[in-house]
Amino acid sequence: MFSIIAAWRRWFRQPAGGLPQSFVPLLVAAMLQFAPEGAVGQTANGPAMSGQATNHRATNDLANDGAASSQATDPTATPLHKLGVSAQDHRVRLEHGGWPWTSLGRVNRAIGGYCTGALVAPHWVLTAAHCLYNFHDRRWAIPGDIHFVAGYDRGSYEAHGIGKNFVLPKDYRGDSAAGAAEMAHDWALIELDRDLSPRPIPVARQEVSLEKGPVTVTVAGYSGDFEEVLTAHRDCQIIGEARPKLWLHDCDATFGASGAPLLRFTGGKPEIVAVQSGVVTLKDKRELSTAVPLSSFLSALAGVN
């Protein structure tokens, strides 16, 4: 169980050091009606399962997977409650593309489902580790079964690559994805089989600090309820820290947004400061999203070019 060690007491209305009621990752297991052993309370969301694919589909079919079953509607409409999304639902559709949004994409899985990923080098994608794990048979996906579709929007896309290799955190075990150590290291890098044309998004070189207050960020991803378009919650905030080190933030994100980057804009220039991973439910029933901090994966990026 995680304890909140820097929670901005006025916001949380509970003393620092209090325990969340439940804490689980954005798991594909939730979509498959499988509760991870030891999970408490409501399971959080993970790879959206609406887009199904088989190993026998052509590359373009996988790139466009889910297009035929699109249920994308106006994100400004009044939504029903979704895990990880506030009643106000601050997500908006990013209609006009442009960088850095064209460097975000869907991480499609041949076994079904997808997450969100960010291009951080011409043939490297940053996402969440649990997106690459198959909870049915408890094994990692085969790299060639992972397809990254950059700038995806209702069947069109900027570029597409197939997985060639994974870089996974040594401290992460897929079969214990709801564990404290795993949640603090829920990141992964996907090496693609080719360079992609969109400009990579820079990764910050220094961890954000909450010493002077919350840190403003933007989270953009392919949520399962708007699977055909990229939506974003702009100007939300990292407001707390859990131990082992994990950021707590108030950005709206649900199924399919796992692996989305938390972007901090400075002078209009974006940089990645964390990776979207899960949801925590507090004792007063409020939900906060969680993100893996930069310090967890920065060293792994040293060999990425």
Buried (B, 14 or more C-beta within 10 A) or exposed (E): EBBBEBBBEEBBEBEBEBBBBBBBBBBBBBBBEBBBEEBBEBBBBBBBBBBBBEEEBEEEBBBBBBBEEBEBEEBEEEBEEBBBBBEEBBBBBBEEEEBBBBBBBBBBBBBBBBBBBBBBBBBBBBBBBBBBBBBEEEEEBBBEBBBBBBBBBEEEBBBBBBBBEBBBBEEBBBEBBBBBEBBBBBBBBBBBEEEBEBEBBEBBEEBBEBEEEBBEBBBBBBBBBBBBBBBBBBEBBBBBBBEBBBBBBBBBBBBBBBBBBBBBBEEEEBBBBBBBBBBBBBEEEBBBBBBBBBEBBBEBBEEBE
